[in-house]
């Protein structure tokens, strides 16, 4: 560990109308995660850290998760501990699931309260390990996300425009088929979320992966861009409004096949 200390010096719109530019990419620059090195590992050591109000963490290159061993490299793997209170404050500000699609500055200092900065960079949260019974955070996993680094990110999908959606006004309901979309992103262009506008969708209308507009540097990691993201489906409601709506139809409604994921 001492060796690297001495060597230290990073929306969619409906296709029925023109697409607006993607939202600016968000990064929680106002949250700088503070950490200190962790030289001793083990369950007992980790338990003692948690008792002292700290959370064990690790940060490494995302390439270590690559299925192909030839694409993995171990540079800059750091074992750390972080302040529990700070992590809890960040999770209140940047709620799940957006925490794992948001990059954060990281500062590694020589010790608790130390002004000596050993290393700094930008990280992307990869996983939060919690106790199954209590829900308490056991440890955190981060990946280096310095500028120019390509990251595989599951970006959360957020739907908007429900209040103006014709299909919902007619009694249909929104069938959400994708809660996230996986992209290969430059670290500086990771979107915190993908906004899907359903304000122009009628019953049986849907949106597909190919309809999503994102920054040109992002690459969708899906073999089929025709996979559905959402659809407005009919709901059989025994109400006067739905009965009147059915009587107004001159032709019987065709039964639509269920979209496959």
N, C-alpha and C positions, 0 to 999 in steps of 0.2 A: 504493500500500500504506500510506503514512504517513497518509492521510486516515482510514482506518478504525481505525488505532491511536489517534488522538486522540479518536475518538467512542465508544470501547469503555466501558461501565458494566455454559441446560437438560438333561384326561386322559379320557382317554376310559375308559368302562367298557362292558362288553357290554350290549346292550339286554335281556338275559335277567335282569338284576338291577338294583336301583336305582343310579343314577349318583351317584358321590361328587363333591363340589365340585372344581373345577379346582385344580391345584397353584398355589401362589403364584408370581408372575412373578419371574424371577431377573434380576438385573442385577449385573455385576461391579464393584460400588462399591469393592472393595478394589484394583482395578486402575485407576489414573488415568493415561491416556496423556499423556505429556509431549511437546510439539512446539514447534518454533520456526518463524517465518515463512521462506518460501523466495521470494525476490524475483526470482531469475534462473532461467530454465528452459532446457532443452536436454539432449540425450543426454550430452554431455560433462560438463555440470554434475552431472547425476544420477549418472553413473559415478563422479565424484569424491566425491560424497556417500556412495555405497556403500562406497568404499575407506576412508572415514573412519568407518565403522561406523554410518552413518545410512541410513534408508530414505525416499525421497521419497514424499509423500502429498498427497492433495487431499481437502477436505471441502466439500460443497455441499448445497443443498436437493435432496431426491430428486425434486422436480418437474422437474428438468432432464432426467430420464430418461423423462418422459411422452411418449407417442406424439403427443398433441395439442399442437402448439406454443403454443396459447393458454393452456395450463395450466402453462407453464414460466416460471420467474423465476430470476434469477441472483444474488439477494441472498445475502450471507455466503459467497461462494465464497472459500476460502482455500487457498493453496499452502503446504505445510508440509514439514518433515522430522521424522522420529521416530527414536528410539534403537533400533537393531537388536536389542540385547540385551533391551530391555524387551519388544519385540514378540515375540521368540522365547519369553520367559518366559511371556507371556500365552497364546501358542498351546499351550504345554505344560500350562497350567492349564485353559484353556477350549479343548478340542480341537475340531478340525473334525469335523462340520459346524456345531457349535454356535456357533462364533466369529461367523458372519454372522447369528445370530439373538439376539445378546447385545449390549446397549447398554453403553457405557463413558463415564465422565466424561473430558473432554478439557480440558487446560490448555495454552494457547499462551503461551509466555514470550518475553521479548525476545531471549534468546540462550541458548546452552548454559550451564547452571549459574546462570542469572540468576534472581533472586527477583522480578523485575518481571513481573507477570501482565498480559498484553495482552487476553486473552479466554478465556472458559471456556464450556462447554456439555456436552451429551450427544450422543454420536455412535453410529451403527450401522454396522459394517463392511459394505460392499457387495461388494467384490471384492479378491482378492489376486492380483496379477500376478506370475508366477514365470518364471524362465528355463526353457525347455523341456528343455534338456540337463542343467542342474545342479540345478534345483528351487529355487534361491535366490530369495528374495523381491526383486522389482525395484521395485515400488511398491504403495501401498495406496490404496484408494478408500473414503471414509466419507461418510455422509449425516448432516446435523443431525437429532437425534432428541429435541429438547426437549419437555417435557411439553405435551400438547395437540396435538402434530404427528401427523398420520395417515401411517403408513408401510405400504408394500407389502412383506411379508416372506414368504420361503419358509421355513416352520418345519419342521425335521426331525421325522420320525416315528420313534418308538422303540417297539418291541414288548416287552411283558412278559407274564409268566404262562406261559411255555413249559413250565415244569416241571409245571404242573397241567393242561395242555391235553389233554382227552380225545382229540381227533383226532390229536395227535402221539403220544400213548401207544399208539394203535392202528396206528401205522406211517405215518400221513400226514405231509406236510411243509407248512411255511408258505410260501405263495406271496405275496410282498410286491409289491404293484402300485403303491404310492406310497411314495417315500422322503421326500417333503416335501409340505406343503400350503400354498398361498399364501393369506394373509389380509391384509385391510386392518386395521391395528391402530393404536390410539392408542399413541404412543411409550412411555407409562408402563405399558402392558399387553401388551407384546410377550412371548410365551412363548418360552423358550429351546428348548423341545421339546414335542411332543405325544406323550403316552404312550398306547399302544393296548393294552388288556388282552385277551389271547386265551385266558385261563384257562378259559373256558366253551365254547369252540368245538369242535364235533365235525367229523368229516370232511364236506366239502362246505358247511360253514358259512363265512360271511364277514362282514366289516364294511364299511360304506360311509361315504362322506363325511357323510351325514346322521346317522350314529351318533356323530360326534365331538362331545364336549361341551367347550366353551371358554368363556372370559369373554364375557359378553353384549355387550361393546363390540366384539368381533372380528367381522368380516364375511368369510365364505368367498368368495374370488374364483374361483368356478367356475360355469359355466353349468349344470352338471348335478350336483346333490347326490347322485344315485344311482350315481355312479361308485364302483367298489370300491377299498378301501384294501388289503385283504388277504383271503386265503381259505385254508382248510385243504383240501388236495387229496390224493386217495388216491395211494399209491405201491405199485406191484406189486413185492413182495419175495418171492422164492422161499425162504421160511423156514417152519419148522413152525408158528410162531405165526400167520403170515398165512394159511397153508393151513387151519388150524383155524378161523380167523375167517371164511373164505369158506364152510366147510362148515356153520357155524352159521347162516348166512343162508338163510332159507326162500325168498326171492325173489331172482332175479338183479338185480344192481345196475344201475341205469339210468346210462347214459353222460350226464354233465353237459356242457353246452356251455361252451366256454372263455369266460371273462369278457373283454370288450373294454375297453380303456382309453379 
